[in-house]
């Protein structure tokens, strides 16, 4: 129901954590998919320095590109896609320059994100021989528009790209990509969490699309781990900021409701009772991580998921 390479790319481009800074590879658990950060004629140290500049904005740009490839139910996912840094900056909800246009720092940021994506190579099992691996670009840059220099870096006026062969595994119908998440300004910790948690909620709902229930449950720990936020929470706990982590998590879920990702949330009654019993005790943190979060799935998303299930069922 979901495109595994696309999800891997989304998670890998949220930041440098999770990447092996020696091999420049990203892999999740025992998955047979991995990503390599590579550019011809670039040394490992230069690539390592570039890799360290990955941030959540790159995954936002990635989601916009996939949304553009999938829009209007087009059959040809390999048709060239043309985007402009200014168009991306505007679509990401970044603040325009008071004198018009977008700010140069944001154009630089979007350009850097496109360069990051150009350096990604997907490694996956060969379709004919699973014992062998194939290596292909995540996307190919077919053409760059005329460039201008800003703060020492050349910004092409446009990029024309084509998705790699992996894109053929996209389902015919894809569950909604919430533009509200992509366009959410990355100007606060809660907003950054909302982007990642909200994206993972949609991925999780796609994976469980056969479940037609409007009420779903998932543990706090699973949601944080999927959103690549569990290390941050563990650090906050170590620095005695556990309350801040919990407040941010709950504020994130509140924000996601206002953005239409879900129609309401709560801890399930058993989890609430357990939290009350452990309040102020050492076991409270583990109890919170194990708590079940109940989410109300919006009707529009249930409908889209239902259509996906029907289309994927053999006739």
Residue pairs with C-beta under 8 A, 6 or more apart in sequence:
1 171
1 175
1 206
1 207
1 209
1 305
1 308
1 309
1 312
2 171
2 175
2 203
2 206
2 207
3 166
3 167
3 169
3 170
3 171
3 174
4 31
4 33
4 169
5 33
5 122
5 124
5 138
5 166
5 169
6 66
6 166
6 167
6 170
7 203
8 26
8 28
8 31
8 33
8 34
8 35
8 122
9 35
9 62
9 117
9 120
9 122
9 138
10 59
10 62
10 63
10 199
11 18
11 28
11 59
11 228
12 18
12 19
12 26
12 35
12 120
13 54
13 58
13 59
13 62
13 113
13 116
13 117
13 120
14 54
14 55
14 56
14 58
14 59
14 196
14 228
15 54
15 55
15 56
15 228
16 51
16 52
16 53
16 54
17 228
17 231
18 26
18 28
18 228
19 25
19 26
19 37
19 51
19 54
20 26
20 27
21 48
21 51
21 52
24 36
24 37
24 38
24 44
24 47
24 48
24 51
25 34
25 35
25 36
25 37
25 123
26 34
26 35
26 37
27 33
27 34
27 35
32 124
32 125
33 122
33 123
33 124
34 122
34 123
35 120
35 121
35 122
35 123
35 138
36 120
36 121
36 123
36 135
37 47
37 50
37 51
37 119
37 120
37 121
38 47
38 119
38 121
39 47
39 118
39 119
47 119
50 115
50 116
50 119
53 112
53 116
54 116
56 186
56 192
56 195
56 196
57 92
57 109
57 110
57 113
57 186
58 112
58 113
58 116
58 117
59 195
59 196
59 199
60 92
60 113
60 182
60 186
60 195
61 88
61 92
61 110
61 113
61 114
61 117
62 113
62 117
63 177
63 181
63 182
63 199
64 83
64 88
64 91
64 92
64 182
65 81
65 83
65 117
65 139
65 161
65 163
66 163
66 177
67 177
67 179
67 182
68 81
68 83
69 77
69 81
69 163
69 167
70 77
70 170
70 174
70 177
73 172
73 173
77 163
77 167
77 168
77 170
78 162
78 163
78 167
79 162
80 142
80 160
80 161
80 162
81 160
81 161
81 162
81 163
82 158
82 159
82 160
82 161
83 114
83 158
83 159
83 161
84 145
84 157
84 158
84 159
85 102
85 107
85 110
85 111
85 114
85 155
85 156
85 157
85 159
86 101
86 102
86 107
88 110
88 113
88 114
89 102
89 103
89 106
89 107
89 109
89 110
90 96
90 102
91 179
91 182
91 183
92 106
92 110
92 182
92 183
93 182
93 183
93 184
93 185
94 102
94 103
94 106
94 185
95 103
95 106
95 185
96 102
96 103
97 103
97 104
104 150
104 151
107 150
107 155
108 150
108 151
108 153
108 155
111 153
111 155
111 156
112 153
114 159
114 161
117 138
117 139
118 137
118 139
118 141
118 161
120 137
120 138
120 139
121 135
121 136
121 137
121 138
122 135
122 136
122 137
122 138
122 164
122 166
123 133
123 134
123 135
124 133
124 134
124 136
124 166
125 131
125 132
125 133
125 134
126 132
126 133
126 134
127 134
136 164
136 165
136 166
137 164
138 163
138 164
138 166
139 161
139 162
139 163
139 164
140 161
140 162
140 164
141 159
141 160
141 161
142 160
142 161
142 162
143 158
143 159
143 160
144 156
144 158
144 159
144 160
145 156
145 157
145 158
145 159
146 156
146 157
147 154
147 155
147 156
147 157
148 154
148 155
148 157
149 155
171 308
171 311
171 312
172 311
172 312
173 304
173 307
173 308
173 311
174 206
174 308
175 202
175 205
175 206
175 209
175 301
175 304
175 305
175 308
176 202
176 300
176 301
176 304
177 202
178 198
178 199
178 202
178 259
178 260
178 261
180 259
180 260
180 261
181 194
181 195
181 198
181 199
181 259
181 261
182 195
184 191
184 194
184 195
184 259
185 191
186 192
186 195
189 248
190 248
190 251
190 252
190 255
191 255
193 227
193 229
193 248
193 249
193 252
194 252
194 255
194 256
194 259
196 227
196 228
196 229
197 223
197 224
197 227
197 229
197 249
197 252
197 253
197 256
198 256
198 259
198 261
199 227
200 223
200 226
200 227
201 223
201 256
201 261
201 262
201 295
202 261
202 301
203 226
204 218
204 226
205 216
205 297
205 301
205 305
206 305
206 308
208 216
209 305
209 306
209 308
209 309
210 309
212 302
212 306
213 297
214 296
214 297
214 299
214 302
215 294
215 295
215 296
215 297
216 294
216 295
216 297
217 268
217 292
217 293
217 294
217 295
218 292
218 293
218 295
219 289
219 290
219 291
219 292
219 293
220 249
220 288
220 289
220 290
220 291
220 293
221 230
221 289
221 290
223 293
224 230
224 233
224 249
224 289
232 245
233 245
233 249
236 242
236 244
236 245
237 245
237 285
242 284
242 285
246 288
253 262
253 265
253 293
254 265
256 262
256 265
257 263
257 264
257 265
260 298
260 300
261 298
262 295
262 296
262 297
262 298
263 296
263 297
263 298
264 295
264 296
265 293
265 294
265 295
265 296
266 293
266 294
267 275
267 291
267 292
267 293
267 294
268 291
268 292
268 293
268 294
270 292
271 287
271 290
271 291
271 292
272 291
274 287
274 290
274 291
275 284
275 287
275 288
275 291
277 287
278 284
278 287
